[in-house]
């Protein structure tokens, strides 16, 4: 049985780890004022830590992004395990 493992970007997996273990990552929305960044998509670890000093608000990964990732995972894998 093929199994997919999904997590959000707070797991801070390297690209190598993601590829080696076939783990899909959903980016967490990070909000500064009226601007939204998607963790590891629009903003790097380094930029995150520089920006996080003032004011930061985080949200759960958006359900439509998670649903899209789950759907695409199911075309390759027989089971998906969100972490």
FINU-755686 format. One line per field, with one value per residue (C-alpha): residue in one letter; chain; x, y, z. Coordinates in nm, 2 decimals, always signed. Layout:
<recs>
residu: c(A  ...) $
chaine: c(A  ...) $
c1: c(X  ...) $
c2: c(Y  ...) $
c3: c(Z  ...) $
</recs>
This chain:
<recs>
residu: c(X  X  X  X  X  X  X  X  X  X  X  X  X  X  X  X  X  X  X  X  X  X  X  X  X  X  X  X  X  X  X  X  X  X  X  X  X  X  X  X  X  X  X  X  X  X  X  X  X  X  X  X  X  X  X  X  X  X  X  X  X  X  X  X  X  X  X  X  X  X  X  X  X  X  X  X  X  X  X  X  X  X  X) $
chaine: c(A  A  A  A  A  A  A  A  A  A  A  A  A  A  A  A  A  A  A  A  A  A  A  A  A  A  A  A  A  A  A  A  A  A  A  A  A  A  A  A  A  A  A  A  A  A  A  A  A  A  A  A  A  A  A  A  A  A  A  A  A  A  A  A  A  A  A  A  A  A  A  A  A  A  A  A  A  A  A  A  A  A  A) $
c1: c(+0.00  +0.13  +0.09  +0.12  +0.23  +0.12  +0.23  +0.23  +0.53  +0.58  +0.76  +1.05  +1.15  +1.43  +1.36  +1.58  +1.38  +1.05  +1.18  +1.35  +1.04  +0.78  +0.62  +0.40  +0.40  +0.11  +0.23  +0.10  -0.04  +0.16  +0.01  +0.19  -0.05  -0.25  +0.00  -0.02  +0.28  +0.28  +0.55  +0.83  +0.65  +0.65  +0.89  +1.21  +1.31  +1.55  +1.30  +1.04  +1.27  +1.36  +0.99  +0.86  +1.01  +0.74  +0.39  +0.29  -0.04  -0.05  -0.34  -0.40  -0.33  -0.62  -0.86  -0.88  -0.50  -0.50  -0.79  -0.60  -0.29  -0.49  -0.66  -0.33  -0.17  -0.45  -0.37  -0.02  -0.08  -0.35  -0.37  -0.28  -0.19  -0.20  +0.03) $
c2: c(+0.00  +0.34  +0.60  +0.98  +1.19  +1.55  +1.82  +2.20  +2.42  +2.44  +2.10  +2.29  +2.00  +2.05  +1.99  +1.69  +1.54  +1.61  +1.43  +1.15  +1.06  +1.17  +1.43  +1.70  +2.03  +2.28  +2.64  +2.83  +3.18  +3.44  +3.78  +4.11  +4.40  +4.37  +4.15  +3.77  +3.55  +3.17  +3.01  +2.88  +3.00  +3.38  +3.41  +3.22  +3.11  +3.40  +3.66  +3.52  +3.56  +3.91  +4.01  +3.83  +4.07  +4.34  +4.21  +3.87  +3.68  +3.32  +3.11  +2.74  +2.63  +2.72  +2.43  +2.47  +2.44  +2.13  +1.98  +2.05  +1.88  +1.58  +1.54  +1.55  +1.31  +1.06  +1.04  +0.90  +0.74  +0.50  +0.66  +1.01  +1.08  +1.44  +1.51) $
c3: c(+0.00  -0.09  +0.19  +0.17  +0.46  +0.48  +0.73  +0.75  +0.71  +1.09  +1.06  +0.90  +0.68  +0.43  +0.06  +0.09  +0.38  +0.19  -0.12  +0.06  +0.27  +0.02  +0.26  +0.12  +0.30  +0.32  +0.38  +0.69  +0.61  +0.80  +0.83  +0.90  +0.90  +0.58  +0.39  +0.39  +0.32  +0.27  +0.48  +0.26  -0.06  -0.03  +0.26  +0.37  +0.72  +0.74  +0.63  +0.87  +1.17  +1.07  +1.02  +1.33  +1.58  +1.53  +1.50  +1.35  +1.33  +1.21  +1.08  +1.02  +0.67  +0.45  +0.40  +0.02  +0.00  +0.22  +0.01  -0.31  -0.17  -0.04  -0.38  -0.56  -0.31  -0.37  -0.74  -0.64  -0.30  -0.17  +0.17  +0.31  +0.67  +0.77  +1.06) $
</recs>
